[in-house]
Amino acid sequence: MVQEFIALPVAAGAFSRRIIITRKGEEWFKSVYTVAIGKISIVALLLTLIVLFSFAGQTILNDPLLVGYIAIPNLLHYATMIAWTYPLGYFLGWKYETAIDTTLIGSSSHFEVAIAVAVTLYGIGSGAALATVIGPLFEVPLMLSLVWLGLRTRKYFPRKKAKQLQN
């Protein structure tokens, strides 16, 4: 079951990439194809979330304590990962781009994959699917806040002392 949602798209992506680049060229692939597919993927993810919220909406409204039970570990994960990853990049003298990318990836719960796995294994009305719906409720605003923080603090990267050590 999982191979249908993970392995199949990966294989289809690799296969289509090879064919498109062979026929149209790498420049066309990057400038036209990836832009179009990027827009389609955002819409597809949005539709997936709408469907999941429509199935889980009543549960979310009727049992807010359950939402809290699911949200607390997610929030602890985000806070912990952001609190140590971003400052670590600063103290290690990383470039801003490396520090913020590492923090975004490290603190993300990768809810897109979680949704696919939960729905495949347990069904769309399951508790696991509900948990994957609640994740984005917190992850999206937190990631946007992290972007805001990163933009405000990027002038401090890389750390001057670390620059001297690298020379």
Secondary structure, DSSP 8 states (H G I E B T S, - for coil): -HHHHTHHHHHHHHHHHHHHHHHH-HHHIIIIIHHHHHHHHHHHHHHHHHHHHHHHHHHHHH-HHHHHHHHHHHHHHHHHHHHHHHHHHHHTT--HHHHHHHHHHHH---HHHHHHHHHHHH-TTSHHHHHHHHHHHHHHHHHHHHHHHHHHHGGG-S-HHHHHHH-
